[in-house]
Amino acid sequence: MDLILGTLQAGLPVLVTQLALTLGLFALGVAAYMAITPFHEMRLIRAGNPAAGIVLAGSMVALAIPLAATLATSRFTLDILIWGLVALVLQLLTFVIATLLIRGLRAMIEAGNVAAAWLLMGVQIAVALLNAGAMAG
């Protein structure tokens, strides 16, 4: 029992620190995402727009996936910070590129076009999985 308690005592502060850092990076990523989108997700969601909810939820998952991979594979807090920032930049670039390729995305999301929302979400999550795989590799 002493061994278990000793391991917990040594590991718990590291876990809490690294989780807090990753949650901070996640919050930063969501805030940056909401700042660069051409639509106001929360306003649209409050108005009952399902496309906006799908896009925001998908973006949050897409931001979390590579951050989780970074958290799982990094041994040092500084690694999590550096690779977490790289992951966020790549995911935000994915959104920018996708909005350039999907003509009229803003109007479609604002109109509640669920098909457009699912497409954007799929692109973001697919890139997030590849991003996470590359970081974990």
C-alpha positions as CSV (number, residue, x, y, z in Angstrom):
1,M,0.0,0.0,0.0
2,D,2.9,2.4,0.7
3,L,4.2,1.9,-2.8
4,I,0.8,2.8,-4.3
5,L,0.6,5.9,-2.1
6,G,4.1,6.9,-2.9
7,T,3.5,6.6,-6.6
8,L,0.3,8.6,-6.3
9,Q,2.0,11.3,-4.2
10,A,4.8,11.6,-6.8
11,G,2.6,11.4,-9.9
12,L,-0.5,13.3,-8.9
13,P,1.1,16.8,-9.0
14,V,2.6,16.1,-12.4
15,L,-0.8,14.9,-13.7
16,V,-2.6,17.9,-12.4
17,T,0.0,20.3,-13.8
18,Q,0.0,18.7,-17.2
19,L,-3.8,18.4,-17.4
20,A,-4.2,22.0,-16.3
21,L,-1.8,23.1,-19.0
22,T,-3.6,21.1,-21.6
23,L,-6.9,22.5,-20.6
24,G,-5.5,26.0,-20.8
25,L,-4.2,25.3,-24.3
26,F,-7.6,23.9,-25.2
27,A,-9.4,27.0,-23.9
28,L,-6.9,29.1,-25.8
29,G,-7.6,27.1,-29.0
30,V,-11.3,27.4,-28.6
31,A,-11.0,31.2,-28.0
32,A,-8.7,31.6,-31.0
33,Y,-11.1,29.5,-33.2
34,M,-14.1,31.6,-32.2
35,A,-12.1,34.8,-32.9
36,I,-11.2,33.7,-36.5
37,T,-14.5,32.3,-37.6
38,P,-16.6,34.5,-39.9
39,F,-19.8,33.6,-37.9
40,H,-20.8,34.0,-34.3
41,E,-21.3,30.5,-33.1
42,M,-22.7,31.2,-29.6
43,R,-25.2,33.7,-31.0
44,L,-26.3,31.3,-33.7
45,I,-26.5,28.4,-31.1
46,R,-28.7,30.5,-28.8
47,A,-31.0,31.2,-31.8
48,G,-31.4,27.4,-32.3
49,N,-29.1,27.0,-35.3
50,P,-28.0,23.3,-35.3
51,A,-25.3,23.9,-37.9
52,A,-23.5,26.3,-35.6
53,G,-23.6,23.8,-32.8
54,I,-22.3,21.0,-34.9
55,V,-19.4,23.2,-36.2
56,L,-18.4,24.4,-32.7
57,A,-18.6,20.9,-31.2
58,G,-16.6,19.4,-34.1
59,S,-14.0,22.1,-33.8
60,M,-13.7,21.5,-30.1
61,V,-13.2,17.8,-30.6
62,A,-10.7,18.5,-33.4
63,L,-8.7,20.8,-31.1
64,A,-8.8,18.2,-28.3
65,I,-7.6,15.2,-30.3
66,P,-4.0,16.3,-31.0
67,L,-3.8,17.9,-27.6
68,A,-4.7,14.6,-26.1
69,A,-2.0,12.9,-28.2
70,T,0.5,15.4,-27.0
71,L,-0.5,14.9,-23.4
72,A,-0.3,11.2,-23.7
73,T,3.1,11.1,-25.4
74,S,5.1,13.9,-23.9
75,R,7.2,13.4,-20.8
76,F,7.9,17.0,-20.0
77,T,5.5,19.9,-19.4
78,L,7.5,22.1,-21.8
79,D,7.0,19.4,-24.6
80,I,3.2,19.6,-24.0
81,L,3.3,23.4,-24.2
82,I,5.4,23.5,-27.4
83,W,3.7,20.6,-29.3
84,G,0.3,21.7,-28.0
85,L,0.8,25.1,-29.5
86,V,1.9,23.5,-32.8
87,A,-1.2,21.3,-32.7
88,L,-3.5,24.3,-32.2
89,V,-1.9,26.3,-35.1
90,L,-2.3,23.3,-37.4
91,Q,-5.9,22.9,-36.5
92,L,-6.7,26.6,-36.9
93,L,-5.0,26.5,-40.3
94,T,-7.1,23.6,-41.2
95,F,-10.2,25.6,-40.5
96,V,-8.9,28.6,-42.5
97,I,-8.1,26.3,-45.5
98,A,-11.4,24.5,-45.3
99,T,-13.3,27.8,-45.2
100,L,-11.5,28.9,-48.3
101,L,-12.3,25.6,-50.1
102,I,-15.9,25.5,-49.1
103,R,-17.4,28.4,-50.9
104,G,-20.2,30.3,-49.1
105,L,-19.6,28.4,-45.8
106,R,-20.5,31.4,-43.6
107,A,-23.9,31.8,-45.3
108,M,-24.5,28.1,-45.2
109,I,-23.8,27.9,-41.4
110,E,-25.8,31.0,-40.7
111,A,-28.7,29.5,-42.6
112,G,-28.5,26.3,-40.5
113,N,-27.2,24.1,-43.3
114,V,-26.4,20.9,-41.4
115,A,-24.7,19.2,-44.4
116,A,-22.1,22.0,-44.6
117,A,-21.5,21.8,-40.8
118,W,-21.0,18.0,-41.0
119,L,-18.6,18.5,-43.9
120,L,-16.5,21.1,-42.0
121,M,-16.6,19.0,-38.9
122,G,-15.4,15.9,-40.8
123,V,-12.5,17.7,-42.4
124,Q,-11.4,19.1,-39.0
125,I,-11.6,15.8,-37.2
126,A,-9.9,13.9,-40.0
127,V,-6.9,16.4,-39.9
128,A,-6.9,16.2,-36.1
129,L,-6.5,12.5,-36.2
130,L,-3.7,12.7,-38.7
131,N,-2.1,15.5,-36.6
132,A,-2.4,13.4,-33.5
133,G,-0.9,10.4,-35.2
134,A,2.0,12.4,-36.5
135,M,2.7,13.9,-33.1
136,A,2.5,10.5,-31.4
137,G,4.6,8.8,-34.0
